[in-house]
Every structure is written in C-alpha cells, then in structure tokens.
Amino acid sequence: MAFFGARTISRSLHSVDVLLCALADIRYDARTRNLARALVADGLIVGVIAAGEASDVPQCTLFSWSDPGGRALRRWWSFSRHCAQTDVHARCVIAMDLFALAAASRIAKRCKASLVYDMREFYFALGPLEGKGIRQRILTAHERRQLRGVDDVLVSGPLDAEVVRDTFALSYEPFVLYNTPPYRDVVPSPLRDRCGVDAGTFLALYQGVVHHGRGLAPFLRAMPLMPDVHLAVIGDGPARPELVQLAASLGISDRVTWLGAIAYDELHAYTCGADVGLCMIEPVSLSYEYALPNKLFEYMMARIPSIVTDLPALRAHIAAYPVGALVNRALSVDAVVAAVASLRASDVRRGMIAACEQIHALSYEQQQRAAVVRIRQYCP
C-alpha cells in the first residue's frame, strides 16, 4: 500500500484516534513508522509528534517538533514543551519511548485518554548508562513513577515481557511487538558503490546507533586478521569518534566506511548489498543481555546471514531460525574470526540464506493485526 498525503500541523486543534509521541526523527524511527502504518491501514486516524517533515510519515497528521539537538536533557525539555503546546485531542496516546512518556502522560490526562507505553528497551538498565549509577537510578525512578498512569505496555520480545512484568509487578502481561520490518523482496543495492568496493570484496554491515556495547569495537579488532573484509557502518552516535580512532590505530581505516544515518525507507536497499550483518551485542547491561534488535530482522529481510552474540533472546532466535553464526559472549578476536569464516563456507551460507526466507512469517504484516486489536480496545 502506498502512503501519502501527510500534513504538518503545529499548535492547531486536531482530533485523532491514536497519537504516537516519539522523541526521535521520524525518518529513522522504524518502530514508530511501522506502528503508524499498521494503525492507518486499519482505518484509524493517527497523529504523530516527532521531528521531521510531512513527507516523512505515512498517511498521518505530523505535529512536527523542531529537535534542537545537543544534550539529552535539552532535547527532552524541548520535546515536552512542544507536546504541551500542541492542541490535539486523542482517544489513545502511545509513548514510543521513556523519554516521551511524561509528555504523553500529560496529553492523555488532558484528553481523558488511555495511555500506552512502548518500552522498546529496558530503560531501567540501559547499556549506555552502565557504570553511571546516579543517572540510571534517576531514570529508573522516573520510569517507575510514570508507569503508575500507564494502561498498557508494549515490549519487543517474549523474554522482555517476563522481565518487565516481574520487575514492575504488573498485573497483566505486556504485549510483545517484535522489531520486524514490513515484508520486502531483495532489491538492487547502492551499498557497494557507496563503499567503493567490488562484488568480490566480503562486505560486513552494521546498522543502528553507534554506541559502545554494540560489537563494533570487537569486530574492528578482529579485522586485521581478516584482510579481505570491508565494514560498512550505517548510523551515527556518540561512540563514532572513538571507534574511528580505533580503526586508525589498527591500520584498517581504508576498510571501514562510515555512511551515517540513512532514512528507514531506504535502509532495506542498502542492507541487501552486504554479505553479512553484525548483531554483536555486548552484555554490558540487562537491556543488552535480553536484546532482540530490529537489525537482526532487517538482515533476514535482506537475505543475508548474521553474526550474533550468544545471549538468551538472540540464541533462542537463532535456534528457531538458523540465519546466523553465534559468537561467544566475550566477542574475542578468535571467536569473531571463526564466526566469519564459518558463514563464508558455501554450504553453510546457502543454508542460512534459505533460513532467512522464514522472514515471511515474521514480517510486520504478520503481527500487526494483533497489535492493532490490542490498541483498538483503548479507542472506544
């Protein structure tokens, strides 16, 4: 289905069935885009508060927020202020992350609407805040306090549902909404041209926020032992300068291409050009320990094998869908090199690519109906 005709509205009275609040740029927020598409396809009137332009969202009303950039607190304050000044009436308000939850809660109270919280990761145990105890405790206390006004919680995996239910003593089971993309066939890719490599170069791909704990440093350290491997990184984040420096110190800068952030609707075509996708999550926090990131499903959709850390949710996924090679939790250099070598064997690779076809059953279309039914109960 083609989606078009979005409008940008700021501070003007408007009524919607469901309002999605995301402290993010809608061009890159796959989870918000996919949920908005599913709700629109079911006939609901949907509004979105996020950064971006009218053409960036499907057939929704965009209450465009001007992201000031900079420090997290500055962005958080700016987003909350924008939400408070946006005159919109909704029957159901969905906070698409913790940082939108307080603002979404105030809108829901003003509208006497239901409030749903998308806990897309464990904000009470964030990887980037590992070792920053005071900041993590403040965030955890804020989340626990805000949860008192929440009617329902969405999470991204079955293990997440168990942990969240027990951690917050919820009286209901959170709804599992996997981070899977809409179904697509394999398409021609601009990735190799952007990287300046030919078809004979083995091309590894990482997509996502460039944080520490995402397996980039371990892979870079293994690259001197894999002289014919090139790495493409799609995404930006605070760890990029340090990782660029690490690549330089290892003498591999010419084999790493930093592509920056790419709009979500263009991401699939880029992913199709890789030979392997990296999902090497480091278990630096509980959030990372149980991660089941969207990049793993994006790699499956592009029909490329993955290198995956041996962590609970990821291990269970690979057991059910053998689309990648597991590497030990330590992500040691030898283990990474061995994992790459194993999936380069032609018979193994063919088997993994064939297993990727099971993405038919995992695509967003296959789960969106249940998600819409769950949300529709809050739109009487």
Secondary structure, DSSP 8 states (H G I E B T S, - for coil): ------EE--SS-EEEEEEEEEEEETTT-HHHHHHHHHHHHTT--EEEEEES-GGGSSSSEEEEE----SSHHHHHHHHHHHHHH--EEEEEEEESSGGGHHHHHHHHHHHT-EEEEE--S-GGG-STTTT-HHHHHHHHHHHHHHGGG-SEEEESSHHHHHHHHHHTT-SS--EE-------------SHHHHHT--TTSEEEEEES---TTSSHHHHHHHGGG-TTEEEEEEB--TTHHHHHHHHHHTT-GGGEEEEE---HHHHHHHHTT-SEEEE----SSHHHHT---HHHHHHHHTT--EEEE--HHHHHHHHHS--EEEE-TT--HHHHHHHHHHHHSHHHHHHHHHHHTTHHHHSHHHHHHHHHHHHHTT--
